[in-house]
Structures are given as C-alpha cells and as structure tokens.
C-alpha cells in the first residue's frame, strides 16, 4: 500500500502481473524458465528501486504529504513535517 492509503491500484497491478506470468511463463521449461524468472525478478527490482528513488522513499505523489515516515528518516524526525521538493 502506498502512503495515500489507497490499495486498489496495487491490487490491480498485482493481478495483472500474475496473469502475465501465467500466460507468458508457462511456455518455458527447465533452464529457460529459471533464466526468465531471474530476468523478471531483476526487472521488478529495477522498477521498485526507480520508484523508491523518484519518490524519495515516501511513495507519495509530488506535492502530497506522506502519511508514513520515509525509510531514510529517524523516528525522532518523524514529528516534523516532511518537505516535498518542487517539481521541475
């Protein structure tokens, strides 16, 4: 779930990913299947890292205050408002 508390989009994306895997990866067997699974895992890891980097760990859209504390902030700094940078 992202910091806005909305869970519908993650549910839809997860279901779409499962359907893709079922339709596409069922044609592979043996070492080909292992290679495709590793490439898929690497791709999703890259996507996750880009999203975390772009949202600075808050998963909040630009200009919206996060409801949670970013991973890079300490608990003592959580009481202070999180400044959101201006969009370029």
PyMOL CGO cylinders between C-alpha atoms (Angstrom):
from pymol import cmd
from pymol.cgo import CYLINDER

trace = [
    CYLINDER, 0.00, 0.00, 0.00, 1.29, 3.45, -0.78, 0.3, 1, 1, 1, 1, 1, 1,
    CYLINDER, 1.29, 3.45, -0.78, 1.30, 6.37, 1.65, 0.3, 1, 1, 1, 1, 1, 1,
    CYLINDER, 1.30, 6.37, 1.65, -2.09, 7.65, 0.49, 0.3, 1, 1, 1, 1, 1, 1,
    CYLINDER, -2.09, 7.65, 0.49, -3.85, 4.59, 1.91, 0.3, 1, 1, 1, 1, 1, 1,
    CYLINDER, -3.85, 4.59, 1.91, -5.28, 3.56, -1.46, 0.3, 1, 1, 1, 1, 1, 1,
    CYLINDER, -5.28, 3.56, -1.46, -4.89, -0.12, -2.19, 0.3, 1, 1, 1, 1, 1, 1,
    CYLINDER, -4.89, -0.12, -2.19, -6.96, -0.63, -5.36, 0.3, 1, 1, 1, 1, 1, 1,
    CYLINDER, -6.96, -0.63, -5.36, -4.12, 0.15, -7.78, 0.3, 1, 1, 1, 1, 1, 1,
    CYLINDER, -4.12, 0.15, -7.78, -1.63, -2.24, -6.10, 0.3, 1, 1, 1, 1, 1, 1,
    CYLINDER, -1.63, -2.24, -6.10, -4.28, -5.00, -6.17, 0.3, 1, 1, 1, 1, 1, 1,
    CYLINDER, -4.28, -5.00, -6.17, -4.95, -4.45, -9.90, 0.3, 1, 1, 1, 1, 1, 1,
    CYLINDER, -4.95, -4.45, -9.90, -1.23, -4.33, -10.74, 0.3, 1, 1, 1, 1, 1, 1,
    CYLINDER, -1.23, -4.33, -10.74, -0.56, -7.49, -8.73, 0.3, 1, 1, 1, 1, 1, 1,
    CYLINDER, -0.56, -7.49, -8.73, -3.36, -9.32, -10.51, 0.3, 1, 1, 1, 1, 1, 1,
    CYLINDER, -3.36, -9.32, -10.51, -2.11, -8.15, -13.90, 0.3, 1, 1, 1, 1, 1, 1,
    CYLINDER, -2.11, -8.15, -13.90, 1.38, -9.35, -13.09, 0.3, 1, 1, 1, 1, 1, 1,
    CYLINDER, 1.38, -9.35, -13.09, 0.05, -12.76, -12.04, 0.3, 1, 1, 1, 1, 1, 1,
    CYLINDER, 0.05, -12.76, -12.04, -1.95, -13.09, -15.26, 0.3, 1, 1, 1, 1, 1, 1,
    CYLINDER, -1.95, -13.09, -15.26, 1.10, -12.11, -17.32, 0.3, 1, 1, 1, 1, 1, 1,
    CYLINDER, 1.10, -12.11, -17.32, 3.23, -14.70, -15.55, 0.3, 1, 1, 1, 1, 1, 1,
    CYLINDER, 3.23, -14.70, -15.55, 0.62, -17.40, -16.03, 0.3, 1, 1, 1, 1, 1, 1,
    CYLINDER, 0.62, -17.40, -16.03, 0.16, -16.65, -19.74, 0.3, 1, 1, 1, 1, 1, 1,
    CYLINDER, 0.16, -16.65, -19.74, 3.77, -15.97, -20.71, 0.3, 1, 1, 1, 1, 1, 1,
    CYLINDER, 3.77, -15.97, -20.71, 6.00, -18.06, -18.45, 0.3, 1, 1, 1, 1, 1, 1,
    CYLINDER, 6.00, -18.06, -18.45, 4.04, -21.30, -18.77, 0.3, 1, 1, 1, 1, 1, 1,
    CYLINDER, 4.04, -21.30, -18.77, 5.66, -21.86, -22.17, 0.3, 1, 1, 1, 1, 1, 1,
    CYLINDER, 5.66, -21.86, -22.17, 9.17, -22.12, -20.66, 0.3, 1, 1, 1, 1, 1, 1,
    CYLINDER, 9.17, -22.12, -20.66, 10.68, -25.20, -19.02, 0.3, 1, 1, 1, 1, 1, 1,
    CYLINDER, 10.68, -25.20, -19.02, 13.98, -26.15, -17.39, 0.3, 1, 1, 1, 1, 1, 1,
    CYLINDER, 13.98, -26.15, -17.39, 16.85, -23.68, -17.53, 0.3, 1, 1, 1, 1, 1, 1,
    CYLINDER, 16.85, -23.68, -17.53, 14.90, -21.33, -19.80, 0.3, 1, 1, 1, 1, 1, 1,
    CYLINDER, 14.90, -21.33, -19.80, 12.26, -20.95, -17.08, 0.3, 1, 1, 1, 1, 1, 1,
    CYLINDER, 12.26, -20.95, -17.08, 14.94, -20.24, -14.46, 0.3, 1, 1, 1, 1, 1, 1,
    CYLINDER, 14.94, -20.24, -14.46, 16.57, -17.61, -16.70, 0.3, 1, 1, 1, 1, 1, 1,
    CYLINDER, 16.57, -17.61, -16.70, 13.25, -15.88, -17.39, 0.3, 1, 1, 1, 1, 1, 1,
    CYLINDER, 13.25, -15.88, -17.39, 12.38, -15.90, -13.68, 0.3, 1, 1, 1, 1, 1, 1,
    CYLINDER, 12.38, -15.90, -13.68, 15.72, -14.29, -12.80, 0.3, 1, 1, 1, 1, 1, 1,
    CYLINDER, 15.72, -14.29, -12.80, 15.31, -11.67, -15.52, 0.3, 1, 1, 1, 1, 1, 1,
    CYLINDER, 15.31, -11.67, -15.52, 11.77, -10.93, -14.32, 0.3, 1, 1, 1, 1, 1, 1,
    CYLINDER, 11.77, -10.93, -14.32, 12.96, -10.59, -10.72, 0.3, 1, 1, 1, 1, 1, 1,
    CYLINDER, 12.96, -10.59, -10.72, 15.77, -8.26, -11.82, 0.3, 1, 1, 1, 1, 1, 1,
    CYLINDER, 15.77, -8.26, -11.82, 13.32, -6.17, -13.85, 0.3, 1, 1, 1, 1, 1, 1,
    CYLINDER, 13.32, -6.17, -13.85, 10.86, -5.78, -10.98, 0.3, 1, 1, 1, 1, 1, 1,
    CYLINDER, 10.86, -5.78, -10.98, 13.73, -4.94, -8.62, 0.3, 1, 1, 1, 1, 1, 1,
    CYLINDER, 13.73, -4.94, -8.62, 14.87, -2.22, -11.01, 0.3, 1, 1, 1, 1, 1, 1,
    CYLINDER, 14.87, -2.22, -11.01, 11.32, -0.84, -11.26, 0.3, 1, 1, 1, 1, 1, 1,
    CYLINDER, 11.32, -0.84, -11.26, 10.99, -0.80, -7.46, 0.3, 1, 1, 1, 1, 1, 1,
    CYLINDER, 10.99, -0.80, -7.46, 14.32, 0.97, -7.00, 0.3, 1, 1, 1, 1, 1, 1,
    CYLINDER, 14.32, 0.97, -7.00, 13.39, 3.62, -9.57, 0.3, 1, 1, 1, 1, 1, 1,
    CYLINDER, 13.39, 3.62, -9.57, 10.04, 4.25, -7.85, 0.3, 1, 1, 1, 1, 1, 1,
    CYLINDER, 10.04, 4.25, -7.85, 11.69, 4.50, -4.43, 0.3, 1, 1, 1, 1, 1, 1,
    CYLINDER, 11.69, 4.50, -4.43, 14.36, 6.82, -5.84, 0.3, 1, 1, 1, 1, 1, 1,
    CYLINDER, 14.36, 6.82, -5.84, 11.83, 9.07, -7.60, 0.3, 1, 1, 1, 1, 1, 1,
    CYLINDER, 11.83, 9.07, -7.60, 9.54, 9.35, -4.56, 0.3, 1, 1, 1, 1, 1, 1,
    CYLINDER, 9.54, 9.35, -4.56, 12.48, 9.68, -2.14, 0.3, 1, 1, 1, 1, 1, 1,
    CYLINDER, 12.48, 9.68, -2.14, 11.23, 6.71, -0.13, 0.3, 1, 1, 1, 1, 1, 1,
    CYLINDER, 11.23, 6.71, -0.13, 7.77, 8.11, 0.62, 0.3, 1, 1, 1, 1, 1, 1,
    CYLINDER, 7.77, 8.11, 0.62, 5.79, 6.65, -2.32, 0.3, 1, 1, 1, 1, 1, 1,
    CYLINDER, 5.79, 6.65, -2.32, 3.87, 9.92, -2.27, 0.3, 1, 1, 1, 1, 1, 1,
    CYLINDER, 3.87, 9.92, -2.27, 2.94, 11.85, -5.42, 0.3, 1, 1, 1, 1, 1, 1,
    CYLINDER, 2.94, 11.85, -5.42, 4.70, 15.19, -5.90, 0.3, 1, 1, 1, 1, 1, 1,
    CYLINDER, 4.70, 15.19, -5.90, 3.28, 17.86, -3.64, 0.3, 1, 1, 1, 1, 1, 1,
    CYLINDER, 3.28, 17.86, -3.64, 1.43, 15.46, -1.34, 0.3, 1, 1, 1, 1, 1, 1,
    CYLINDER, 1.43, 15.46, -1.34, 2.49, 14.96, 2.26, 0.3, 1, 1, 1, 1, 1, 1,
    CYLINDER, 2.49, 14.96, 2.26, 3.31, 11.37, 3.18, 0.3, 1, 1, 1, 1, 1, 1,
    CYLINDER, 3.31, 11.37, 3.18, 1.18, 9.64, 5.81, 0.3, 1, 1, 1, 1, 1, 1,
    CYLINDER, 1.18, 9.64, 5.81, 4.12, 7.49, 6.88, 0.3, 1, 1, 1, 1, 1, 1,
    CYLINDER, 4.12, 7.49, 6.88, 7.73, 8.15, 7.81, 0.3, 1, 1, 1, 1, 1, 1,
    CYLINDER, 7.73, 8.15, 7.81, 10.20, 7.61, 4.94, 0.3, 1, 1, 1, 1, 1, 1,
    CYLINDER, 10.20, 7.61, 4.94, 12.74, 4.84, 5.45, 0.3, 1, 1, 1, 1, 1, 1,
    CYLINDER, 12.74, 4.84, 5.45, 15.64, 7.28, 5.47, 0.3, 1, 1, 1, 1, 1, 1,
    CYLINDER, 15.64, 7.28, 5.47, 14.24, 9.36, 8.39, 0.3, 1, 1, 1, 1, 1, 1,
    CYLINDER, 14.24, 9.36, 8.39, 14.71, 8.59, 12.06, 0.3, 1, 1, 1, 1, 1, 1,
    CYLINDER, 14.71, 8.59, 12.06, 11.72, 8.23, 14.37, 0.3, 1, 1, 1, 1, 1, 1,
    CYLINDER, 11.72, 8.23, 14.37, 12.59, 11.50, 16.17, 0.3, 1, 1, 1, 1, 1, 1,
    CYLINDER, 12.59, 11.50, 16.17, 12.43, 13.41, 12.89, 0.3, 1, 1, 1, 1, 1, 1,
    CYLINDER, 12.43, 13.41, 12.89, 9.01, 11.92, 12.13, 0.3, 1, 1, 1, 1, 1, 1,
    CYLINDER, 9.01, 11.92, 12.13, 7.18, 14.60, 14.11, 0.3, 1, 1, 1, 1, 1, 1,
    CYLINDER, 7.18, 14.60, 14.11, 8.49, 17.33, 11.80, 0.3, 1, 1, 1, 1, 1, 1,
    CYLINDER, 8.49, 17.33, 11.80, 6.62, 17.80, 8.50, 0.3, 1, 1, 1, 1, 1, 1,
    CYLINDER, 6.62, 17.80, 8.50, 8.25, 16.17, 5.51, 0.3, 1, 1, 1, 1, 1, 1,
    CYLINDER, 8.25, 16.17, 5.51, 9.16, 18.85, 2.96, 0.3, 1, 1, 1, 1, 1, 1,
    CYLINDER, 9.16, 18.85, 2.96, 8.34, 17.87, -0.60, 0.3, 1, 1, 1, 1, 1, 1,
    CYLINDER, 8.34, 17.87, -0.60, 10.65, 19.27, -3.28, 0.3, 1, 1, 1, 1, 1, 1,
    CYLINDER, 10.65, 19.27, -3.28, 9.20, 21.39, -6.05, 0.3, 1, 1, 1, 1, 1, 1,
    CYLINDER, 9.20, 21.39, -6.05, 8.63, 19.67, -9.37, 0.3, 1, 1, 1, 1, 1, 1,
    CYLINDER, 8.63, 19.67, -9.37, 10.98, 20.73, -12.17, 0.3, 1, 1, 1, 1, 1, 1,
]
cmd.load_cgo(trace, "trace")
